[in-house]
Amino acid sequence: MKKTALSLGILAVALVQAQSIKTNIDLVNVKDDKVAVTMEFPKMKSNDVKFHFPKTVPGTYSVDDYGRFVEGIKFLDNKGKELAFTKVNDNTYSLKNAKALTKITYFVNDSFDEENETDKHKAVFSPSGTDIEQGKVYLINTHGFVGYIDNMQDVPYQLIIQKPNDFYGTTALVDQDKSEATDTFTLANYAKLTDSPLMYSKPDYITFNAGGMDLVLGVYSPTGKYKAADFKDNLEKMVVAQKKFLGDMNTNKKYAIMLYLAGAQGPQIKGFGALEHHESTSVVLHEMMPKEAIDESIVDVVSHEFFHTVNPLKTHSEEIHYFDYADPKMSQHLWMYEGGTEYFANLFQIQEGLITKEQFLQRIADKIKNSKNYDDTMPFTVMSKNILQDQYKDQYRNVYEKGTLLTMCLDIELRKLSNGEMGYRDMIRKLSQRFGENKPFKDDKLIDELVTITGYPQVKDFYNKYIAGSQPTPYAEYLSQVGVEINKQETPPILWFIKSPEQTGFDEINNAFAFDDHSALSTFAKNLGMKITDQVVAMDGKTINIQNPQEFIGYAQSIKEGQNVTVTVLRKNGDKMDKIDLKGKAAPERMTVETLVFKANPTSAEQKLQDQWLTGKK
């Protein structure tokens, strides 16, 4: 009986391999910073097919056109003869004789090298991008390397990575061969393939168990400044807290973290953050960050991605479940997918004792302030559904600001309605029990489902007013219910280039101050004719020393109102940066700073609701 079972198992494996799409990614024979990919297909049932690379992938909410990084594509028959094809656009190829197709070959360029060449196309967000640095590192977000044929997305993929013998691949996938020269993986379909990133580099990884879950953390640090072991204690503490916070909502038995630390040399990338997957996350941060800052980012950024294992990876609408990589249809519920996830990433830290009550309030205050850089009357559902369109995409980052605040207010609303018995986390748990990874809900029926599982029609009223409606959310009103008040204070006059000085960044290559695209220019900067994409290199000839930025800031604050000022900026002009002097008169501005504080004498009802909110206890 055992022998028969074994024989059947071998036959089953052989049958799967025969019917799978065999995909080889060659990390050994890299030429001109390009990786060769070969895809072998089972017999086609139709002559007329289309071969695609993704236009967009889940979790990114942007048009990235991964096919534009592909070149030298060839469609071949079983004798190696090239088949005719038509290139429809950057991502799509059409064949009329596909029954003869057996193989596709092409070369892939990485996206990291093009992040600063944004004249024709917006840069790919680094954690969802690709990096090819021969002998150093290969960041393989599989959607950037592998395509698919229409109506064959559900065919299994056999992924074979040819790698240098001394390289290790960090991934949640299980290698099915023992060779040092190749790693072999079997994926159920194209969606599982794109859900499985890998990072290859010289071995620097740790594995351990936390909260009943096996973790692997792989680190690429170009100068060797950091090692994977440096982050173990912080990561372990975070995961244990997350698992406790989620309880039975999270069923992960394994999880992989690919931490790519960008150096001063090499690709000059700027999209720091992470991208979620069911069993892993790809994270990009800067190597120059102090360890304490990386630890903090791991807690904030990686925890956000891990919470996505609940929503939307395991609880989602049909738009996500049946994702169309070539022509994506977006969901209207980014308020929950991203906003709710970001809320969890902050709420668990206060409820599990990782931050103080005051630190939590400061985070909420920052999100209220940052949300004011966006259109507060734009219905979140409309923005979310149309996020790929030009008139809405600039509002996307508000999902992490106002989206978080909306779910916070809904949490408070639910706790008040239920006398503390139910909060936002309880609602999401009920939603995940009603649906799940293989049972999507209808996008336009979500609010009705939420009313059903909570039993509170008031949830729909909240949704219609503040999420689907144009009415600004009354944060002060909701915070007051949990014993928190907003204090307003006017600052002394400040001369700076944006209204929120703390959103100033630094470009170490240009030795210049750079600004978030969503920052609001100050009146002073507007009068000068400055653009938000300009980088400031000097004021009245005073240059910036990143080792002592206070010297420059102090000079700026010494300038009197009406004084003549010359600001030297770098302005992008095609492939180069022009140095321009902008002249005008100083116009310092007063700002109103809002801080959140706990009421000195809350009512008993406010104190009770506050305790339930910040502890998660009923």
SULTA-V97436 format. One record per residue. N is the residue number from 1. RES is the residue in three letters. PHI is phi in degrees with one decimal (999 if undefined). PSI is psi in whole degrees, 0 to 359 (none if undefined). NEAR is the number of other C-alpha atoms within 8 Angstrom. Layout:
N | RES | PHI | PSI | NEAR
N | RES | PHI | PSI | NEAR
//
This chain:
1 | MET | 999 | 318 | 4
2 | LYS | -64.7 | 320 | 5
3 | LYS | -65.8 | 320 | 6
4 | THR | -64.5 | 316 | 7
5 | ALA | -61.3 | 319 | 8
6 | LEU | -64.3 | 317 | 8
7 | SER | -62.4 | 317 | 8
8 | LEU | -63.2 | 322 | 8
9 | GLY | -62.6 | 317 | 8
10 | ILE | -63.2 | 318 | 8
11 | LEU | -64.2 | 321 | 8
12 | ALA | -64.3 | 317 | 8
13 | VAL | -62.4 | 316 | 8
14 | ALA | -62.5 | 320 | 8
15 | LEU | -65.6 | 318 | 8
16 | VAL | -61.6 | 316 | 9
17 | GLN | -63.8 | 322 | 10
18 | ALA | -66.1 | 328 | 7
19 | GLN | -97.2 | 4 | 9
20 | SER | -95.4 | 167 | 12
21 | ILE | -96.6 | 109 | 13
22 | LYS | -82.7 | 119 | 12
23 | THR | -122.0 | 122 | 13
24 | ASN | -112.3 | 125 | 11
25 | ILE | -112.3 | 118 | 13
26 | ASP | -98.4 | 105 | 12
27 | LEU | -96.7 | 7 | 13
28 | VAL | -98.6 | 309 | 7
29 | ASN | -94.5 | 63 | 7
30 | VAL | -83.6 | 132 | 11
31 | LYS | -128.9 | 130 | 6
32 | ASP | 53.1 | 40 | 4
33 | ASP | 63.3 | 31 | 10
34 | LYS | -127.6 | 143 | 11
35 | VAL | -108.7 | 133 | 14
36 | ALA | -83.8 | 135 | 13
37 | VAL | -124.7 | 135 | 14
38 | THR | -125.9 | 129 | 11
39 | MET | -120.2 | 127 | 11
40 | GLU | -112.8 | 134 | 10
41 | PHE | -116.4 | 150 | 11
42 | PRO | -70.1 | 174 | 9
43 | LYS | -58.7 | 130 | 8
44 | MET | -77.1 | 145 | 10
45 | LYS | -93.7 | 348 | 5
46 | SER | -134.8 | 150 | 7
47 | ASN | -80.1 | 328 | 11
48 | ASP | -98.0 | 102 | 9
49 | VAL | -135.4 | 164 | 11
50 | LYS | -122.8 | 137 | 10
51 | PHE | -109.4 | 129 | 12
52 | HIS | -123.0 | 150 | 13
53 | PHE | -109.1 | 153 | 16
54 | PRO | -64.9 | 141 | 14
55 | LYS | -82.7 | 320 | 14
56 | THR | -145.1 | 153 | 14
57 | VAL | -125.5 | 155 | 9
58 | PRO | -55.5 | 139 | 7
59 | GLY | 93.1 | 353 | 6
60 | THR | -105.4 | 325 | 9
61 | TYR | 56.9 | 38 | 9
62 | SER | -150.1 | 154 | 8
63 | VAL | -84.8 | 116 | 7
64 | ASP | -116.1 | 339 | 10
65 | ASP | 50.1 | 69 | 11
66 | TYR | -65.1 | 340 | 14
67 | GLY | -65.6 | 341 | 13
68 | ARG | -70.7 | 348 | 8
69 | PHE | -92.6 | 3 | 10
70 | VAL | -102.2 | 141 | 11
71 | GLU | -145.4 | 164 | 9
72 | GLY | 64.4 | 31 | 7
73 | ILE | -72.2 | 140 | 9
74 | LYS | -136.4 | 139 | 9
75 | PHE | -110.0 | 123 | 13
76 | LEU | -124.1 | 149 | 14
77 | ASP | -91.8 | 186 | 12
78 | ASN | -72.0 | 353 | 9
79 | LYS | -105.3 | 6 | 5
80 | GLY | 83.0 | 10 | 6
81 | LYS | -81.5 | 135 | 7
82 | GLU | -73.2 | 138 | 8
83 | LEU | -98.7 | 147 | 10
84 | ALA | -70.4 | 146 | 8
85 | PHE | -150.4 | 165 | 9
86 | THR | -121.2 | 129 | 7
87 | LYS | -85.7 | 113 | 8
88 | VAL | -78.3 | 315 | 8
89 | ASN | -159.6 | 190 | 6
90 | ASP | -55.5 | 329 | 9
91 | ASN | -106.1 | 345 | 14
92 | THR | -126.5 | 136 | 12
93 | TYR | -125.8 | 138 | 12
94 | SER | -111.4 | 133 | 12
95 | LEU | -121.3 | 142 | 13
96 | LYS | -109.9 | 357 | 9
97 | ASN | -131.2 | 44 | 10
98 | ALA | -71.2 | 343 | 11
99 | LYS | -63.2 | 339 | 9
100 | ALA | -88.4 | 353 | 11
101 | LEU | -72.1 | 132 | 14
102 | THR | -126.7 | 336 | 12
103 | LYS | -150.5 | 146 | 12
104 | ILE | -126.7 | 133 | 11
105 | THR | -126.0 | 149 | 12
106 | TYR | -167.3 | 171 | 12
107 | PHE | -115.1 | 145 | 12
108 | VAL | -116.0 | 127 | 13
109 | ASN | -90.6 | 153 | 11
110 | ASP | -87.4 | 157 | 13
111 | SER | -84.1 | 336 | 13
112 | PHE | -59.1 | 322 | 13
113 | ASP | -70.8 | 349 | 10
114 | GLU | -112.3 | 10 | 9
115 | GLU | -64.1 | 333 | 13
116 | ASN | -97.2 | 2 | 8
117 | GLU | -102.9 | 77 | 9
118 | THR | -106.5 | 16 | 9
119 | ASP | -65.1 | 322 | 6
120 | LYS | -102.4 | 337 | 5
121 | HIS | -153.7 | 139 | 7
122 | LYS | -63.8 | 142 | 8
123 | ALA | -63.6 | 144 | 11
124 | VAL | -71.0 | 135 | 11
125 | PHE | -58.4 | 124 | 9
126 | SER | -50.4 | 312 | 14
127 | PRO | -63.6 | 343 | 12
128 | SER | -103.7 | 9 | 11
129 | GLY | -97.3 | 195 | 14
130 | THR | -134.5 | 146 | 13
131 | ASP | -134.2 | 132 | 12
132 | ILE | -125.5 | 104 | 12
133 | GLU | -129.3 | 97 | 8
134 | GLN | -55.5 | 131 | 9
135 | GLY | 80.4 | 356 | 5
136 | LYS | -121.2 | 296 | 8
137 | VAL | -159.2 | 148 | 13
138 | TYR | -132.1 | 113 | 13
139 | LEU | -95.9 | 113 | 12
140 | ILE | -110.8 | 88 | 13
141 | ASN | -79.6 | 110 | 13
142 | THR | -58.5 | 333 | 12
143 | HIS | -66.8 | 343 | 12
144 | GLY | -89.5 | 355 | 14
145 | PHE | -119.2 | 333 | 10
146 | VAL | -123.9 | 135 | 9
147 | GLY | -105.6 | 189 | 9
148 | TYR | -150.8 | 160 | 10
149 | ILE | -105.8 | 137 | 10
150 | ASP | -48.2 | 139 | 9
151 | ASN | 67.7 | 10 | 5
152 | MET | -123.9 | 17 | 7
153 | GLN | -64.8 | 336 | 10
154 | ASP | -94.5 | 5 | 9
155 | VAL | -77.4 | 138 | 11
156 | PRO | -61.0 | 150 | 13
157 | TYR | -112.7 | 132 | 14
158 | GLN | -103.9 | 112 | 13
159 | LEU | -100.6 | 121 | 12
160 | ILE | -117.6 | 122 | 12
161 | ILE | -106.1 | 115 | 11
162 | GLN | -83.6 | 124 | 12
163 | LYS | -134.3 | 157 | 12
164 | PRO | -59.8 | 142 | 9
165 | ASN | -58.3 | 331 | 6
166 | ASP | -96.8 | 15 | 7
167 | PHE | -102.1 | 148 | 10
168 | TYR | -117.4 | 139 | 8
169 | GLY | -102.3 | 113 | 8
170 | THR | -81.5 | 123 | 14
171 | THR | -167.9 | 162 | 14
172 | ALA | -86.9 | 352 | 11
173 | LEU | -73.9 | 157 | 6
174 | VAL | -106.3 | 121 | 6
175 | ASP | -68.7 | 131 | 8
176 | GLN | -102.9 | 5 | 7
177 | ASP | -129.8 | 163 | 7
178 | LYS | -100.9 | 4 | 6
179 | SER | -71.6 | 142 | 6
180 | GLU | -76.5 | 343 | 9
181 | ALA | -92.3 | 341 | 8
182 | THR | -140.1 | 151 | 10
183 | ASP | -117.7 | 136 | 14
184 | THR | -124.3 | 131 | 11
185 | PHE | -133.2 | 147 | 11
186 | THR | -115.5 | 125 | 8
187 | LEU | -115.3 | 140 | 11
188 | ALA | -65.7 | 328 | 10
189 | ASN | -165.1 | 183 | 11
190 | TYR | -67.5 | 324 | 13
191 | ALA | -62.0 | 319 | 8
192 | LYS | -67.7 | 325 | 9
193 | LEU | -62.2 | 310 | 12
194 | THR | -71.2 | 348 | 10
195 | ASP | -90.3 | 9 | 9
196 | SER | -131.6 | 80 | 14
197 | PRO | -73.5 | 160 | 13
198 | LEU | -140.0 | 151 | 12
199 | MET | -133.8 | 122 | 13
200 | TYR | -109.5 | 132 | 12
201 | SER | -163.9 | 180 | 13
202 | LYS | -59.7 | 141 | 9
203 | PRO | -56.4 | 122 | 8
204 | ASP | -152.5 | 88 | 10
205 | TYR | -150.1 | 160 | 12
206 | ILE | -134.1 | 150 | 10
207 | THR | -126.1 | 140 | 8
208 | PHE | -162.5 | 168 | 7
209 | ASN | -109.8 | 132 | 8
210 | ALA | -138.5 | 127 | 10
211 | GLY | 61.4 | 28 | 8
212 | GLY | 82.4 | 11 | 6
213 | MET | -121.5 | 133 | 10
214 | ASP | -81.9 | 128 | 11
215 | LEU | -119.4 | 148 | 12
216 | VAL | -128.0 | 130 | 14
217 | LEU | -117.3 | 116 | 13
218 | GLY | -107.4 | 136 | 15
219 | VAL | -124.8 | 133 | 13
220 | TYR | -112.0 | 114 | 10
221 | SER | -122.3 | 106 | 13
222 | PRO | -57.2 | 327 | 10
223 | THR | -97.3 | 356 | 5
224 | GLY | 79.5 | 14 | 6
225 | LYS | -60.9 | 322 | 7
226 | TYR | -121.6 | 152 | 7
227 | LYS | -122.3 | 156 | 11
228 | ALA | -56.5 | 322 | 12
229 | ALA | -62.6 | 338 | 7
230 | ASP | -62.9 | 336 | 7
231 | PHE | -110.0 | 4 | 9
232 | LYS | -61.5 | 309 | 9
233 | ASP | -60.3 | 314 | 7
234 | ASN | -63.6 | 316 | 9
235 | LEU | -65.5 | 318 | 11
236 | GLU | -63.0 | 316 | 9
237 | LYS | -60.7 | 318 | 8
238 | MET | -64.9 | 313 | 10
239 | VAL | -64.8 | 318 | 11
240 | VAL | -59.1 | 318 | 10
241 | ALA | -66.4 | 319 | 11
242 | GLN | -64.6 | 314 | 10
243 | LYS | -61.7 | 321 | 10
244 | LYS | -66.2 | 318 | 8
245 | PHE | -62.9 | 318 | 9
246 | LEU | -79.9 | 330 | 8
247 | GLY | 60.6 | 228 | 7
248 | ASP | -76.9 | 0 | 5
249 | MET | -71.8 | 336 | 8
250 | ASN | -108.7 | 127 | 9
251 | THR | -117.3 | 11 | 5
252 | ASN | -60.8 | 132 | 7
253 | LYS | -101.8 | 345 | 7
254 | LYS | -149.0 | 158 | 9
255 | TYR | -159.9 | 137 | 12
256 | ALA | -119.0 | 138 | 14
257 | ILE | -122.2 | 120 | 14
258 | MET | -102.6 | 105 | 15
259 | LEU | -101.4 | 108 | 12
260 | TYR | -101.4 | 117 | 11
261 | LEU | -102.4 | 115 | 12
262 | ALA | -78.6 | 136 | 14
263 | GLY | -101.6 | 175 | 12
264 | ALA | -68.1 | 328 | 9
265 | GLN | -95.9 | 158 | 5
266 | GLY | 94.2 | 197 | 6
267 | PRO | -57.4 | 133 | 8
268 | GLN | -92.7 | 83 | 11
269 | ILE | -95.1 | 161 | 11
270 | LYS | -138.7 | 357 | 6
271 | GLY | -92.5 | 68 | 9
272 | PHE | -75.3 | 139 | 12
273 | GLY | 151.9 | 214 | 10
274 | ALA | -154.0 | 163 | 13
275 | LEU | -129.3 | 135 | 12
276 | GLU | -86.9 | 152 | 12
277 | HIS | -146.3 | 167 | 12
278 | HIS | -58.9 | 319 | 8
279 | GLU | -125.8 | 15 | 11
280 | SER | -164.4 | 170 | 15
281 | THR | -148.9 | 142 | 15
282 | SER | -102.5 | 127 | 14
283 | VAL | -122.2 | 134 | 14
284 | VAL | -124.4 | 120 | 14
285 | LEU | -133.5 | 174 | 12
286 | HIS | -96.7 | 137 | 9
287 | GLU | -66.3 | 336 | 11
288 | MET | -72.8 | 348 | 6
289 | MET | -63.7 | 140 | 8
290 | PRO | -62.7 | 155 | 6
291 | LYS | -57.2 | 321 | 6
292 | GLU | -61.1 | 323 | 6
293 | ALA | -70.7 | 323 | 8
294 | ILE | -67.3 | 318 | 10
295 | ASP | -58.4 | 317 | 11
296 | GLU | -64.8 | 320 | 8
297 | SER | -66.3 | 322 | 9
298 | ILE | -60.4 | 317 | 10
299 | VAL | -65.9 | 315 | 11
300 | ASP | -76.8 | 312 | 10
301 | VAL | -82.9 | 311 | 10
302 | VAL | -67.9 | 323 | 12
303 | SER | -63.4 | 322 | 13
304 | HIS | -57.2 | 312 | 12
305 | GLU | -66.4 | 323 | 13
306 | PHE | -65.8 | 323 | 10
307 | PHE | -66.6 | 341 | 11
308 | HIS | -66.7 | 344 | 14
309 | THR | -62.1 | 338 | 14
310 | VAL | -89.8 | 314 | 11
311 | ASN | -148.2 | 115 | 12
312 | PRO | -102.4 | 7 | 10
313 | LEU | -65.0 | 325 | 11
314 | LYS | -111.6 | 348 | 11
315 | THR | -136.0 | 111 | 14
316 | HIS | -159.6 | 171 | 13
317 | SER | -88.6 | 175 | 11
318 | GLU | -63.7 | 329 | 11
319 | GLU | -60.7 | 325 | 11
320 | ILE | -84.3 | 320 | 11
321 | HIS | -63.3 | 317 | 9
322 | TYR | -107.8 | 54 | 6
323 | PHE | -62.5 | 131 | 10
324 | ASP | -99.8 | 104 | 7
325 | TYR | -67.4 | 332 | 10
326 | ALA | -86.4 | 325 | 10
327 | ASP | -143.4 | 73 | 6
328 | PRO | -66.0 | 141 | 10
329 | LYS | -107.8 | 123 | 8
330 | MET | -93.6 | 150 | 10
331 | SER | -80.9 | 157 | 11
332 | GLN | -94.2 | 13 | 11
333 | HIS | -118.2 | 41 | 11
334 | LEU | -62.6 | 335 | 13
335 | TRP | -57.0 | 327 | 16
336 | MET | -92.5 | 314 | 11
337 | TYR | -61.7 | 312 | 11
338 | GLU | -99.4 | 313 | 12
339 | GLY | -63.2 | 313 | 18
340 | GLY | -65.1 | 324 | 12
341 | THR | -68.3 | 318 | 14
342 | GLU | -65.4 | 325 | 11
343 | TYR | -63.0 | 315 | 12
344 | PHE | -57.7 | 318 | 10
345 | ALA | -63.6 | 337 | 12
346 | ASN | -96.3 | 319 | 10
347 | LEU | -63.4 | 320 | 10
348 | PHE | -64.0 | 331 | 11
349 | GLN | -69.7 | 323 | 11
350 | ILE | -77.6 | 321 | 14
351 | GLN | -71.5 | 334 | 11
352 | GLU | -103.3 | 10 | 9
353 | GLY | 77.6 | 21 | 7
354 | LEU | -84.7 | 336 | 7
355 | ILE | -135.0 | 166 | 8
356 | THR | -86.6 | 168 | 8
357 | LYS | -60.6 | 320 | 8
358 | GLU | -68.1 | 321 | 7
359 | GLN | -64.8 | 321 | 8
360 | PHE | -62.6 | 315 | 12
361 | LEU | -61.7 | 322 | 10
362 | GLN | -62.9 | 322 | 10
363 | ARG | -64.5 | 318 | 8
364 | ILE | -65.5 | 319 | 9
365 | ALA | -61.2 | 318 | 11
366 | ASP | -62.4 | 321 | 8
367 | LYS | -70.7 | 324 | 13
368 | ILE | -63.2 | 316 | 11
369 | LYS | -64.3 | 313 | 9
370 | ASN | -65.7 | 327 | 9
371 | SER | -64.7 | 339 | 11
372 | LYS | -73.2 | 352 | 8
373 | ASN | -80.4 | 357 | 9
374 | TYR | -120.8 | 172 | 9
375 | ASP | -75.8 | 108 | 7
376 | ASP | -77.3 | 349 | 8
377 | THR | -100.4 | 356 | 8
378 | MET | -73.6 | 121 | 9
379 | PRO | -58.0 | 130 | 11
380 | PHE | -63.5 | 326 | 13
381 | THR | -66.7 | 322 | 12
382 | VAL | -68.3 | 314 | 10
383 | MET | -58.7 | 315 | 14
384 | SER | -64.8 | 314 | 14
385 | LYS | -63.4 | 330 | 11
386 | ASN | -112.9 | 25 | 10
387 | ILE | -62.8 | 338 | 13
388 | LEU | -82.2 | 351 | 9
389 | GLN | -86.5 | 149 | 7
390 | ASP | -56.3 | 320 | 7
391 | GLN | -73.5 | 352 | 5
392 | TYR | -116.9 | 335 | 11
393 | LYS | -63.2 | 333 | 12
394 | ASP | -72.4 | 349 | 8
395 | GLN | -92.3 | 356 | 10
396 | TYR | -55.8 | 314 | 10
397 | ARG | -65.6 | 350 | 7
398 | ASN | -68.9 | 345 | 10
399 | VAL | -63.1 | 333 | 13
400 | TYR | -87.0 | 346 | 11
401 | GLU | -103.0 | 280 | 13
402 | LYS | -64.4 | 326 | 12
403 | GLY | -58.5 | 319 | 15
404 | THR | -64.6 | 318 | 17
405 | LEU | -68.2 | 324 | 14
406 | LEU | -61.9 | 315 | 13
407 | THR | -70.7 | 329 | 14
408 | MET | -62.2 | 313 | 10
409 | CYS | -65.6 | 323 | 11
410 | LEU | -66.5 | 323 | 11
411 | ASP | -59.8 | 312 | 12
412 | ILE | -64.0 | 318 | 14
413 | GLU | -59.0 | 313 | 9
414 | LEU | -63.6 | 319 | 13
415 | ARG | -66.5 | 323 | 15
416 | LYS | -69.1 | 317 | 9
417 | LEU | -63.0 | 325 | 8
418 | SER | -99.3 | 9 | 8
419 | ASN | 57.3 | 38 | 7
420 | GLY | 86.1 | 0 | 12
421 | GLU | -80.5 | 339 | 7
422 | MET | -139.3 | 136 | 12
423 | GLY | -128.4 | 188 | 12
424 | TYR | -60.7 | 319 | 11
425 | ARG | -60.9 | 319 | 8
426 | ASP | -64.4 | 321 | 8
427 | MET | -63.3 | 316 | 12
428 | ILE | -66.0 | 324 | 8
429 | ARG | -61.3 | 315 | 9
430 | LYS | -63.7 | 323 | 9
431 | LEU | -66.3 | 319 | 12
432 | SER | -68.7 | 331 | 12
433 | GLN | -74.2 | 327 | 7
434 | ARG | -75.6 | 324 | 6
435 | PHE | -116.6 | 218 | 11
436 | GLY | 154.1 | 184 | 11
437 | GLU | -56.9 | 325 | 9
438 | ASN | -109.5 | 12 | 7
439 | LYS | -136.2 | 90 | 7
440 | PRO | -77.7 | 157 | 12
441 | PHE | -98.2 | 162 | 10
442 | LYS | -79.4 | 132 | 8
443 | ASP | -56.1 | 316 | 11
444 | ASP | -83.0 | 3 | 5
445 | LYS | -110.4 | 3 | 8
446 | LEU | -58.8 | 313 | 9
447 | ILE | -63.0 | 325 | 10
448 | ASP | -66.2 | 324 | 8
449 | GLU | -65.9 | 321 | 9
450 | LEU | -66.5 | 323 | 11
451 | VAL | -64.2 | 318 | 13
452 | THR | -63.0 | 313 | 8
453 | ILE | -76.7 | 335 | 9
454 | THR | -91.7 | 329 | 7
455 | GLY | 82.7 | 11 | 6
456 | TYR | -119.0 | 108 | 8
457 | PRO | -61.0 | 337 | 7
458 | GLN | -61.9 | 337 | 7
459 | VAL | -60.9 | 322 | 12
460 | LYS | -69.3 | 324 | 10
461 | ASP | -62.4 | 315 | 8
462 | PHE | -59.6 | 313 | 10
463 | TYR | -59.8 | 312 | 11
464 | ASN | -66.5 | 328 | 9
465 | LYS | -78.1 | 309 | 10
466 | TYR | -107.5 | 338 | 13
467 | ILE | -103.7 | 307 | 13
468 | ALA | -89.3 | 346 | 11
469 | GLY | -99.9 | 181 | 12
470 | SER | -105.0 | 9 | 11
471 | GLN | -80.3 | 124 | 7
472 | PRO | -59.5 | 143 | 7
473 | THR | -76.3 | 128 | 6
474 | PRO | -80.3 | 80 | 6
475 | TYR | -58.4 | 318 | 8
476 | ALA | -59.9 | 322 | 8
477 | GLU | -65.4 | 315 | 7
478 | TYR | -69.9 | 318 | 11
479 | LEU | -65.0 | 326 | 11
480 | SER | -61.3 | 327 | 10
481 | GLN | -66.6 | 339 | 11
482 | VAL | -111.0 | 26 | 13
483 | GLY | 72.6 | 34 | 13
484 | VAL | -124.6 | 137 | 11
485 | GLU | -125.5 | 158 | 11
486 | ILE | -101.3 | 121 | 9
487 | ASN | -99.2 | 136 | 8
488 | LYS | -115.8 | 135 | 8
489 | GLN | -141.7 | 135 | 7
490 | GLU | -88.9 | 135 | 8
491 | THR | -86.8 | 162 | 9
492 | PRO | -63.4 | 163 | 6
493 | PRO | -58.2 | 134 | 8
494 | ILE | -124.6 | 131 | 10
495 | LEU | -103.1 | 110 | 12
496 | TRP | -152.1 | 179 | 11
497 | PHE | -93.5 | 338 | 9
498 | ILE | -130.8 | 159 | 12
499 | LYS | -72.8 | 339 | 10
500 | SER | -117.6 | 87 | 8
501 | PRO | -54.3 | 331 | 8
502 | GLU | -69.0 | 349 | 4
503 | GLN | -88.4 | 12 | 8
504 | THR | -78.2 | 133 | 11
505 | GLY | -114.4 | 183 | 8
506 | PHE | -136.9 | 129 | 9
507 | ASP | -96.2 | 106 | 9
508 | GLU | -71.1 | 337 | 7
509 | ILE | -71.3 | 315 | 6
510 | ASN | -91.5 | 356 | 6
511 | ASN | 51.6 | 54 | 11
512 | ALA | -142.5 | 153 | 13
513 | PHE | -76.3 | 135 | 11
514 | ALA | -125.7 | 159 | 12
515 | PHE | -129.8 | 147 | 13
516 | ASP | -59.5 | 137 | 9
517 | ASP | -58.9 | 335 | 6
518 | HIS | -96.3 | 6 | 7
519 | SER | -72.7 | 153 | 12
520 | ALA | -96.6 | 126 | 9
521 | LEU | -64.0 | 144 | 12
522 | SER | -73.3 | 165 | 11
523 | THR | -59.8 | 320 | 8
524 | PHE | -57.0 | 311 | 14
525 | ALA | -66.2 | 320 | 13
526 | LYS | -62.9 | 318 | 10
527 | ASN | -63.9 | 329 | 8
528 | LEU | -72.5 | 340 | 10
529 | GLY | 88.3 | 22 | 7
530 | MET | -76.0 | 150 | 9
531 | LYS | -108.9 | 152 | 8
532 | ILE | -64.9 | 338 | 10
533 | THR | -86.5 | 354 | 9
534 | ASP | -67.9 | 151 | 12
535 | GLN | -114.9 | 131 | 11
536 | VAL | -87.8 | 124 | 12
537 | VAL | -110.0 | 340 | 14
538 | ALA | -164.4 | 159 | 12
539 | MET | -134.4 | 122 | 12
540 | ASP | 51.6 | 37 | 8
541 | GLY | 82.8 | 353 | 7
542 | LYS | -81.3 | 112 | 7
543 | THR | -85.2 | 173 | 8
544 | ILE | -101.8 | 131 | 11
545 | ASN | -112.6 | 107 | 9
546 | ILE | -62.2 | 337 | 7
547 | GLN | -72.6 | 340 | 4
548 | ASN | -145.0 | 65 | 8
549 | PRO | -62.8 | 338 | 9
550 | GLN | -63.0 | 333 | 6
551 | GLU | -62.7 | 315 | 8
552 | PHE | -68.4 | 315 | 12
553 | ILE | -61.9 | 319 | 8
554 | GLY | -62.2 | 321 | 8
555 | TYR | -64.3 | 317 | 8
556 | ALA | -60.0 | 321 | 10
557 | GLN | -77.9 | 348 | 9
558 | SER | -84.8 | 348 | 6
559 | ILE | -74.8 | 135 | 9
560 | LYS | -90.0 | 155 | 7
561 | GLU | -59.6 | 134 | 8
562 | GLY | 87.6 | 352 | 7
563 | GLN | -69.4 | 142 | 8
564 | ASN | -68.9 | 134 | 8
565 | VAL | -134.7 | 141 | 10
566 | THR | -118.6 | 119 | 11
567 | VAL | -109.2 | 124 | 12
568 | THR | -95.8 | 124 | 14
569 | VAL | -125.9 | 159 | 13
570 | LEU | -102.9 | 126 | 12
571 | ARG | -123.5 | 129 | 11
572 | LYS | -65.6 | 132 | 10
573 | ASN | -139.1 | 91 | 7
574 | GLY | 67.5 | 236 | 6
575 | ASP | -89.5 | 0 | 6
576 | LYS | -127.2 | 171 | 6
577 | MET | -114.5 | 123 | 9
578 | ASP | -90.1 | 139 | 8
579 | LYS | -92.5 | 123 | 8
580 | ILE | -128.5 | 139 | 8
581 | ASP | -96.7 | 123 | 8
582 | LEU | -108.1 | 127 | 11
583 | LYS | -117.7 | 142 | 9
584 | GLY | -176.2 | 191 | 9
585 | LYS | -106.0 | 142 | 11
586 | ALA | -63.4 | 136 | 13
587 | ALA | -139.5 | 79 | 9
588 | PRO | -61.3 | 148 | 10
589 | GLU | -122.7 | 146 | 9
590 | ARG | -91.2 | 143 | 9
591 | MET | -123.2 | 148 | 10
592 | THR | -95.9 | 117 | 8
593 | VAL | -98.2 | 127 | 8
594 | GLU | -104.2 | 129 | 10
595 | THR | -123.0 | 148 | 9
596 | LEU | -100.8 | 133 | 11
597 | VAL | -136.4 | 152 | 10
598 | PHE | -76.1 | 136 | 7
599 | LYS | -60.0 | 141 | 8
600 | ALA | -67.9 | 326 | 4
601 | ASN | -134.9 | 71 | 4
602 | PRO | -68.9 | 156 | 9
603 | THR | -69.9 | 165 | 7
604 | SER | -62.5 | 323 | 6
605 | ALA | -66.7 | 319 | 7
606 | GLU | -65.2 | 319 | 12
607 | GLN | -66.0 | 320 | 11
608 | LYS | -63.5 | 314 | 9
609 | LEU | -65.7 | 324 | 14
610 | GLN | -63.1 | 315 | 11
611 | ASP | -61.8 | 318 | 10
612 | GLN | -66.2 | 321 | 12
613 | TRP | -65.0 | 314 | 13
614 | LEU | -85.8 | 345 | 10
615 | THR | -109.0 | 338 | 9
616 | GLY | 78.6 | 4 | 8
617 | LYS | -89.8 | 153 | 6
618 | LYS | -92.2 | none | 6
//
